[in-house]
């Protein structure tokens, strides 16, 4: 009996460990499932909380289908953004805010693709019209009648010089002329004697050779007097020693203005010494410094405009006559020379002026004022008023070209005829930035 009881107990108690193992496994699976559900619920709650925070900003991105109600910004402005700085936005202001920000819009225009290169320059005289006045004889200056800066006419006396050299040259001329007259009379007598047979042919030839030599010496003496400043009329009147003069007048060689004077009365001067400089100021040179980056745009013959900073209303026109082939190693510039008419004498020597060159192909391009363009990171944007509503402004990215004076070329993003904000564009940029940041 005892053996059968043991067998029965063993038979009924054997499955008990398997049931316990299954129970523990089910509990573990249930715990894992609850943990997983909790994590997923927490993630969903965090995402909804973050989206709830960003939903407080008034955002209506251009072309955005999930726009949320707008929030009024400072100054009565309602910004619009979609959370990324690369997204264009629309800014809405109250009429009072528009007036307070002095927002103005202009029509986008088209114009020639011309740019202006402006360089500083200095006025100098036309070196080709500068005339140096030199002393033809050495001596002592007696009179100086030309003042620095005075206008003179051709032949007008500038100075008078007392010269012993001139007197000696006249005396030598008179002596040579007397010897020539004596030789001429001797030649005539010898010719008559040779005709009568009283003089040989050889004697006649010798007298003729001496006469020819004296003629040459007289001609040389006369030429020297001309070089010393005497006129042909003065030489013709030089018949004896009583007509010898010791003073020579220095005349003005051309019409112009005396821009240099290096002599005063009582000063001893030598032959060929420079006394004055007379120049014609009806045309002057404007010399500027052209930078390396502008060499390709400015050429000989290019039109140039000269403006005087002290007199902005004065505008003169000229053309490039010369560009120095050498570049200054210190400034990396080359000298450019423009010849400018100066009939009214607006330009004075040494005056500082602005020299401007118009460059470009002349092709029609889209232009906007420089103050209409704002930078946001590496993007350039403009603000376009919404048609029919002067309180709404769309931020539009644009692709820019070169700067053309006070305007900027627009390669993409705008067309001629559209309106764009100029004054107040910085305020709109600030409002758009406030909207993006959630302010």
Secondary structure as UniProt FT lines:
FT   HELIX           2..13
FT   TURN            14..15
FT   HELIX           16..54
FT   TURN            55..56
FT   TURN            62..63
FT   HELIX           74..76
FT   TURN            85..86
FT   STRAND          90..92
FT   HELIX           95..100
FT   TURN            101..102
FT   STRAND          105..107
FT   STRAND          109..125
FT   HELIX           127..129
FT   STRAND          130..134
FT   STRAND          139..144
FT   TURN            148..149
FT   STRAND          151..152
FT   TURN            154..155
FT   STRAND          157..162
FT   HELIX           164..196
FT   HELIX           201..227
FT   TURN            228..229
FT   HELIX           232..236
FT   HELIX           241..243
FT   STRAND          247..251
FT   STRAND          256..261
FT   TURN            265..266
FT   STRAND          268..269
FT   TURN            271..272
FT   STRAND          274..279
FT   TURN            281..282
FT   STRAND          283..291
FT   HELIX           292..294
FT   TURN            295..297
FT   TURN            300..301
FT   STRAND          303..308
FT   TURN            309..310
FT   STRAND          311..323
FT   TURN            329..331
FT   STRAND          333..341
FT   TURN            343..344
FT   TURN            349..350
FT   STRAND          352..369
FT   HELIX           370..372
FT   STRAND          374..376
FT   TURN            377..378
FT   STRAND          379..386
FT   TURN            387..388
FT   STRAND          389..404
FT   TURN            405..406
FT   STRAND          407..412
FT   TURN            416..417
FT   STRAND          419..421
FT   TURN            423..424
FT   HELIX           425..437
//
